[in-house]
Protein backbone atom coordinates (compact mmCIF):
# COMPACT_ATOMS: atom_id res chain seq x y z
CA UNK A 1 0.00 0.00 0.00
CA UNK A 2 2.94 2.36 0.55
CA UNK A 3 3.48 2.64 -3.22
CA UNK A 4 -0.18 3.61 -3.63
CA UNK A 5 0.43 6.56 -1.31
CA UNK A 6 3.34 7.62 -3.53
CA UNK A 7 0.99 7.57 -6.53
CA UNK A 8 -1.36 9.76 -4.48
CA UNK A 9 1.57 12.12 -3.74
CA UNK A 10 2.19 12.51 -7.48
CA UNK A 11 -1.49 13.40 -8.00
CA UNK A 12 -1.30 15.96 -5.21
CA UNK A 13 1.80 17.50 -6.76
CA UNK A 14 0.11 17.82 -10.14
CA UNK A 15 -2.95 19.37 -8.41
CA UNK A 16 -0.89 22.03 -6.58
CA UNK A 17 -1.53 20.05 -3.37
CA UNK A 18 -5.29 20.42 -3.57
CA UNK A 19 -6.89 17.33 -2.00
CA UNK A 20 -10.18 17.79 -3.83
CA UNK A 21 -11.28 14.49 -5.39
CA UNK A 22 -8.19 12.62 -4.16
CA UNK A 23 -9.16 9.08 -3.11
CA UNK A 24 -7.57 7.31 -0.15
CA UNK A 25 -5.68 4.19 -1.25
CA UNK A 26 -6.61 2.51 2.03
CA UNK A 27 -10.37 3.01 2.37
CA UNK A 28 -11.46 4.54 -0.96
CA UNK A 29 -12.96 7.70 0.57
CA UNK A 30 -12.38 11.23 -0.75
CA UNK A 31 -11.19 12.47 2.61
CA UNK A 32 -7.46 13.14 2.17
CA UNK A 33 -5.71 16.01 3.93
CA UNK A 34 -2.15 17.30 3.81
CA UNK A 35 -0.20 20.32 4.97
CA UNK A 36 3.46 21.21 4.77
CA UNK A 37 5.42 21.87 7.94
CA UNK A 38 8.71 23.68 7.59
CA UNK A 39 10.80 26.79 7.51
CA UNK A 40 9.36 29.76 5.58
CA UNK A 41 12.84 31.09 4.81
CA UNK A 42 14.39 27.92 3.37
CA UNK A 43 11.11 26.33 2.24
CA UNK A 44 12.36 22.95 3.47
CA UNK A 45 10.26 20.74 5.69
CA UNK A 46 8.05 17.68 5.71
CA UNK A 47 4.64 16.71 4.36
CA UNK A 48 2.17 14.58 6.29
CA UNK A 49 -0.66 13.17 4.14
CA UNK A 50 -3.53 11.39 5.85
CA UNK A 51 -7.11 10.25 5.43
CA UNK A 52 -9.67 11.67 7.82
CA UNK A 53 -11.90 8.62 7.31
CA UNK A 54 -9.52 5.73 8.11
CA UNK A 55 -6.80 7.73 9.94
CA UNK A 56 -3.96 6.26 7.86
CA UNK A 57 -1.31 8.06 5.85
CA UNK A 58 2.34 8.76 5.16
CA UNK A 59 4.84 11.45 6.00
CA UNK A 60 7.41 12.58 3.47
CA UNK A 61 10.47 14.11 5.08
CA UNK A 62 12.96 16.64 3.77
CA UNK A 63 10.82 18.14 1.03
CA UNK A 64 11.03 21.43 -0.79
CA UNK A 65 7.88 23.37 0.00
CA UNK A 66 6.35 25.15 -2.99
CA UNK A 67 6.22 28.91 -2.43
CA UNK A 68 2.46 29.31 -2.97
CA UNK A 69 1.11 26.55 -0.69
CA UNK A 70 -0.06 26.88 2.89
CA UNK A 71 2.36 25.68 5.51
CA UNK A 72 2.89 25.56 9.25
CA UNK A 73 6.16 26.86 10.70
CA UNK A 74 8.30 24.29 12.54
CA UNK A 75 8.03 26.27 15.78
CA UNK A 76 4.24 26.56 15.76
CA UNK A 77 3.64 23.46 17.87
CA UNK A 78 0.08 24.44 18.72
CA UNK A 79 -0.91 24.61 15.02
CA UNK A 80 0.84 21.31 14.31
CA UNK A 81 -0.99 19.67 17.19
CA UNK A 82 -4.36 21.15 16.18
CA UNK A 83 -4.14 20.56 12.42
CA UNK A 84 -2.33 17.23 12.07
CA UNK A 85 -3.93 14.25 13.79
CA UNK A 86 -2.05 11.29 15.19
CA UNK A 87 -2.56 8.91 12.26
CA UNK A 88 -1.31 5.39 11.48
CA UNK A 89 1.80 5.71 9.30
CA UNK A 90 1.94 3.37 6.32
CA UNK A 91 5.55 2.27 5.84
CA UNK A 92 7.34 0.46 3.00
CA UNK A 93 7.56 -3.31 3.35
Rosetta blueprint (number, residue, H / E / L):
1 X L
2 X H
3 X H
4 X H
5 X H
6 X H
7 X H
8 X H
9 X H
10 X H
11 X H
12 X H
13 X H
14 X H
15 X L
16 X L
17 X L
18 X L
19 X L
20 X L
21 X L
22 X L
23 X L
24 X L
25 X L
26 X L
27 X L
28 X L
29 X L
30 X L
31 X L
32 X E
33 X E
34 X E
35 X E
36 X E
37 X E
38 X E
39 X E
40 X L
41 X L
42 X L
43 X L
44 X E
45 X E
46 X E
47 X E
48 X E
49 X E
50 X E
51 X E
52 X L
53 X L
54 X L
55 X L
56 X E
57 X E
58 X E
59 X E
60 X E
61 X E
62 X E
63 X E
64 X E
65 X L
66 X L
67 X L
68 X L
69 X L
70 X L
71 X E
72 X E
73 X E
74 X L
75 X L
76 X L
77 X H
78 X H
79 X H
80 X H
81 X H
82 X H
83 X H
84 X L
85 X L
86 X L
87 X L
88 X E
89 X E
90 X L
91 X L
92 X L
93 X L
